[in-house]
Amino acid sequence: QVQLVESGGGLVQPGGSLRLSCAASGNIFSIRAMGWYRQAPGKQRELVATITPTGRANYADSVKGRFTISRDNAKNTVYLQMNSLEPDDTAVYYCASGLSWGQGTQVTVSS
């Protein structure tokens, strides 16, 4: 298993931006697919974006064109750049890889 630690969440106004980071332990990060998920109050956890070891990204329709997932294999870190944030993006955001999950970071979009 790999240990994952998210950071970068916070309170932002609608239309604003945030950048989430997920730092992974272990020396096999470069060969692992990584993903960001989110869970809003009263809703099921949903996939936001994934990225393959070679950097190919996939996004949920709700965030396409606004969010960008990227990775830095040298730093064992995956990022989620979130632009044009909307109140519906409010959720706890989780980083995941295989069966490993981070503890989550809260993102609140509100005026």
N, C-alpha and C positions, 0 to 999 in steps of 0.2 A: 504494500500500500504506500501511497504517497500522502504526505501531510500538506494541506492547503490553507493559506491564510489570506483572507481578503482585506482590502483597505480602500479608502477613497470615497466612501459614502457620505451622505450629508443632506442638508436642506438646500434646495435650489428653487428659484422662481421658474414658472413656466417659460419656456424658450431658452433656458439656460443650459449649461453643460457641466458634466462631471466626467472624471476619468477614474474608473475602478482598476485596481491592481490585484493580482492573485499570485502570491509567492509560493512556490512548491519546493518541498524538500526532495532529496534523492538525486541520483545521477542518471536517471532514465527519462527525465522530463522531455528531452528532445524527441523521443519516440512515442510519446503519448498524445493522443487527441485530447483536447481540453474544451470545456464548455462553460458557458454562463447560463444560469437559470434564475428565475425570480418567482417569488410567492407574495401575492398581495393578500391583505386581510380577508378572510372568508373565501379565498379562491385556492384552486390547486396550483401546485408548483408547475411552471411552464418553461420550456426551452426558450432562451433568448438568442443565443448564437453559439456556434461551435467552430473550432479551427483544427485542421489536421496537423500532423507533425511537419508537413512541408508548407504549411501556411494557407491552405485552401479554406475559405470561410463559408459558413452557411448561416442564414438569419431567419428568424421568425418574420412573417409578413408585417407584423405590427411595428417592427423596428427597422425594417429595410430603408436605407437612405438616411437614417438618423444615427444609427449605432455602428461602430466599427470594432471588430475584435482583431487583436494582433498578439504576437508573442515574440519574446526575446529569449531564445534558447540558451544564450550565454549567461543570462541572469535567472534562468528557471522561473520566468514570470510571464503571465498572460494578462492582457489589458482589455478593458472594454471602454472605449471612448463613446460617450453618450451626448449627443447634441440635440437641440430642439426638443428638450424634455417637456413632457406633458404630464398633467396630474395622474393620468392612467398609468404612468410609468412608476408610480409610487409602489414600492415593494421592498422586501428583503432580497438582495441579490446574492446568489451563491455561485461559487466556482466549483467545478467538478471534473473528475477524471476517473473513468472506470467506476469502481465502487467507492472512491474517496470523495468526500465533500468537505468544503470549508464551513466555517461557523456562520457565515453570512455577514453582509453589511447593509445597513438600512439606507435606502434612497427615498427621500420625500420631496415631491415636487408640489409646491404650494406658494401662493402669493400671500 
